[in-house]
């Protein structure tokens, strides 16, 4: 990423790079290690390999042209917690800061089944202990952001006729039926050259329909047919969070998410082999100065 401007720039284009976890493939998940075992730290730590600096020495002189090249890497960890009579995912929020600057938005997200916050590196041992004792499963993927493309995290699928309900800021409850598609969290990101270790993330829930509509376009005198995928973007639930070095973003279900018809439950709940699971995501942006 080339940072040579003074103002904050949101990277947003129509093309996206996706992280996809295929539901129903149990072998793709790692069961959390017990406390008696010592696995490779990078396998279970959302912050990646310990000791790797997020940004090179800030005292390093800038080039004569004032431009600095920074590469942004994402570590995305997906944790699945078994859901039974106890909602184990609620335990993690004792170790996470949910102050995202807009109390009204925090409350609105919770009413719709989402909770969002920031955790420090020091909180990971406590979170890991919760995941271990509840029999959670985990998977970690890494992605290098290129050309400002948003990060898109595909969580699962919805079927034709699935119903959902959404609370709005005005207190109104609306609902509808879905068409077959994919539940997705779009993650936009922004940085400034004044503080290269600080990253702003903006997450937006999206449902991308699997079937699109055929449209015909004229490309240089040649008529081509393209498939335009429809979907729903829930902008009212979009949240912007500032991530400092040594922190990571946490997205998980709220208490209201136990209602299977709320929007959040459509994103963060799944069923596999008669067992219900709740999803927690730990997303770490890691900016590294390369020049």
C-alpha positions in Angstrom: 0.0 0.0 0.0 1.4 3.4 -0.9 0.8 6.1 1.7 1.7 9.5 0.5 -1.4 11.5 1.3 -2.3 13.4 4.5 -6.0 12.6 4.6 -7.6 9.3 5.6 -8.7 7.2 2.6 -11.2 4.4 2.7 -10.3 1.7 0.3 -13.6 0.5 -1.4 -14.0 -1.1 -4.8 -16.4 -3.6 -6.2 -13.9 -6.4 -6.4 -13.2 -8.4 -3.3 -10.9 -11.0 -2.0 -12.7 -13.6 0.1 -11.8 -15.8 3.0 -14.1 -18.8 2.8 -14.6 -21.5 5.4 -16.7 -24.4 4.0 -19.3 -25.3 6.6 -19.8 -29.0 7.0 -16.1 -29.9 6.7 -15.2 -30.7 10.3 -11.6 -31.6 9.4 -10.9 -28.1 8.4 -11.1 -26.9 12.0 -8.5 -27.4 14.7 -9.7 -28.5 18.2 -8.2 -26.2 20.8 -5.3 -27.7 22.6 -5.6 -28.7 26.2 -3.5 -26.9 28.8 -1.1 -29.9 29.2 0.0 -29.6 25.5 2.2 -26.9 24.0 1.2 -26.3 20.3 3.0 -23.9 18.0 1.9 -20.5 19.2 1.3 -19.2 15.7 -1.4 -21.9 15.2 -3.7 -20.5 17.9 -2.7 -16.9 18.4 -4.8 -14.4 16.4 -1.9 -11.9 16.6 0.3 -14.3 14.5 3.9 -15.0 15.4 4.9 -13.3 18.7 7.8 -10.9 18.5 7.2 -9.8 14.9 6.9 -6.0 14.9 3.7 -4.5 13.4 5.6 -1.6 11.8 9.3 -1.1 11.3 11.2 1.4 13.5 9.4 4.7 13.4 12.7 6.5 13.6 13.7 5.2 10.3 14.2 8.2 8.0 11.7 8.7 5.2 12.7 8.6 1.6 13.5 12.0 -0.1 10.1 11.9 -1.9 8.2 11.4 1.4 6.5 8.3 0.2 6.3 5.2 2.5 5.3 1.8 1.3 3.4 -0.3 3.9 2.1 -3.8 3.4 -1.1 -4.7 5.4 -1.5 -8.3 6.4 -4.7 -9.7 8.0 -4.7 -12.6 10.4 -8.3 -13.9 10.7 -9.2 -16.5 13.3 -12.5 -18.2 13.3 -13.6 -19.9 16.6 -16.7 -22.2 16.8 -18.1 -22.7 20.3 -20.7 -25.4 21.0 -24.1 -24.0 21.8 -26.3 -25.8 24.3 -28.1 -24.7 27.4 -25.3 -22.3 28.1 -24.2 -19.6 25.7 -20.4 -19.9 26.3 -19.5 -17.1 23.8 -20.8 -14.5 26.3 -17.9 -15.3 28.7 -15.3 -13.7 26.3 -16.7 -10.2 26.6 -15.3 -9.8 30.1 -11.9 -9.4 28.5 -12.9 -7.2 25.5 -13.4 -3.5 25.2 -16.8 -2.8 23.5 -16.5 1.0 23.6 -16.4 1.7 19.8 -17.3 5.3 20.2 -21.1 5.1 19.5 -23.1 3.6 22.4 -26.3 3.7 20.3 -24.6 1.6 17.6 -23.3 -0.8 20.2 -26.8 -1.3 21.6 -28.3 -1.6 18.1 -25.7 -4.3 17.2 -26.5 -6.2 20.4 -30.3 -6.1 19.7 -29.6 -7.6 16.3 -27.4 -10.4 17.6 -23.9 -8.9 17.2 -21.2 -7.8 19.6 -18.0 -6.0 18.5 -15.0 -4.9 20.5 -11.2 -4.7 20.7 -9.0 -7.0 22.7 -5.3 -6.4 23.7 -2.6 -9.0 23.2 -2.6 -9.6 27.0 -6.3 -10.7 26.9 -5.5 -13.7 24.7 -4.6 -16.2 27.4 -7.9 -15.7 29.1 -9.8 -16.0 25.9 -7.9 -19.1 25.0 -8.7 -20.7 28.3 -12.4 -20.1 27.7 -12.2 -21.6 24.2 -10.3 -24.7 25.6 -12.7 -25.4 28.4 -15.8 -25.1 26.2 -14.5 -27.5 23.5 -14.3 -24.9 20.8 -12.8 -25.5 17.4 -10.6 -23.0 15.5 -9.2 -22.1 12.2 -6.8 -19.3 11.1 -6.3 -17.8 7.7 -3.9 -15.1 6.6 -4.4 -12.6 3.8 -2.2 -9.8 2.4 -4.2 -6.8 1.4 -3.4 -5.6 -2.1 -4.5 -2.7 -4.2 -6.9 -1.5 -1.5 -9.3 -4.5 -2.0 -11.7 -5.0 0.9 -11.4 -8.2 2.9 -14.6 -10.3 2.6 -15.2 -13.0 5.1 -17.7 -15.6 4.0 -19.3 -17.3 7.0 -22.0 -19.7 5.7 -25.2 -20.0 3.6 -28.8 -19.1 3.9 -31.6 -20.9 2.1 -34.6 -19.8 0.0 -37.4 -18.8 2.4 -35.2 -18.4 5.5 -36.7 -15.5 7.5 -34.8 -12.8 9.4 -35.6 -9.8 11.6 -33.7 -6.6 12.0 -34.1 -3.8 14.6 -33.5 -0.3 13.4 -32.3 2.8 15.4 -35.9 4.1 15.6 -37.0 1.0 17.4 -38.8 -0.5 14.4 -38.6 -4.3 13.8 -38.7 -5.4 10.2 -38.3 -8.7 8.6 -38.3 -10.6 5.4 -37.5 -13.8 3.5 -34.1 -14.5 2.1 -33.0 -16.1 -1.2 -30.2 -18.6 -1.3 -26.9 -16.9 -0.7 -23.8 -16.4 1.4 -23.5 -14.5 4.7 -20.5 -12.2 4.5 -18.7 -9.6 6.6 -17.1 -6.9 4.4 -14.0 -5.4 6.1 -12.8 -2.1 4.7 -9.7 -0.6 6.1 -7.9 2.8 6.3 -4.5 4.1 7.4 -2.8 7.5 7.5 0.9 8.1 7.0 1.0 10.1 10.3 0.5 6.9 12.3 1.4 3.8 10.3 0.7 1.4 13.2 -2.9 2.5 13.6 -5.6 0.9 11.4 -9.3 1.8 11.1 -11.6 -1.2 10.2 -15.2 -0.9 9.1 -17.2 -4.0 9.1 -20.6 -4.4 7.3 -22.9 -7.4 7.3 -23.8 -8.5 3.7 -25.9 -11.3 2.2 -24.8 -12.1 -1.3 -27.3 -14.0 -3.3 -26.1 -17.1 -5.1 -28.3 -16.6 -8.2 -27.8 -13.4 -10.1 -29.7 -11.8 -13.0 -28.4 -11.9 -16.6 -27.7 -8.4 -18.0 -26.4 -7.5 -21.4 -23.7 -4.9 -21.9 -22.1 -3.3 -24.9 -18.3 -3.7 -24.8 -16.8 -2.0 -27.8 -19.6 -3.0 -30.2 -19.8 -6.5 -28.8 -22.8 -7.4 -26.7 -21.9 -9.6 -23.8 -24.0 -11.3 -21.2 -22.9 -10.9 -17.6 -24.4 -12.2 -14.3 -25.1 -9.4 -11.8 -25.3 -10.8 -8.3 -27.8 -9.2 -6.1 -27.8 -9.0 -2.3 -28.5 -7.0 0.8 -26.1 -4.6 2.5 -27.0 -3.7 6.1 -25.3 -0.3 6.3 -27.2 0.7 9.5 -25.2 -2.0 11.3 -21.8 -1.0 9.9 -19.3 -0.2 12.6 -15.9 1.6 12.5 -13.3 0.4 15.0 -9.7 1.7 15.6 -7.1 -1.0 16.1 -3.8 0.0 17.7 -0.6 -2.1 17.6 -1.0 -5.1 19.7 -4.8 -5.2 19.5 -7.3 -7.2 17.4 -10.9 -6.9 16.5 -13.4 -9.4 18.0 -16.8 -10.0 16.4 -19.3 -12.4 18.1 -22.9 -13.1 19.0 -24.8 -11.2 21.7 -27.3 -12.7 24.1 -30.1 -11.8 21.7 -28.2 -13.9 19.1 -29.8 -17.0 20.7 -32.9 -16.0 18.8 -32.4 -17.9 15.6 -34.4 -15.5 13.5 -32.4 -12.3 14.2 -29.9 -11.2 11.6 -26.9 -11.8 13.8 -27.9 -15.5 14.3 -28.1 -16.0 10.5 -24.4 -14.9 10.4 -23.0 -16.3 13.6 -24.8 -19.5 14.2 -24.6 -22.9 12.4 -25.6 -26.5 12.8 -23.4 -29.5 12.1 -24.2 -33.1 12.9 -27.1 -32.1 15.2 -24.8 -29.7 17.2 -25.4 -26.0 17.1 -22.3 -23.7 17.0 -21.6 -20.0 17.6 -19.0 -18.2 15.7 -16.4 -15.7 17.1 -14.0 -13.9 14.8 -10.6 -12.4 15.8 -9.3 -10.2 13.1 -5.8 -8.7 13.4 -4.5 -6.1 10.9 -0.7 -6.1 10.8 0.8 -3.2 8.9 4.5 -3.7 8.0 6.7 -1.0 6.5 8.6 -2.5 3.6 10.3 0.7 2.4 
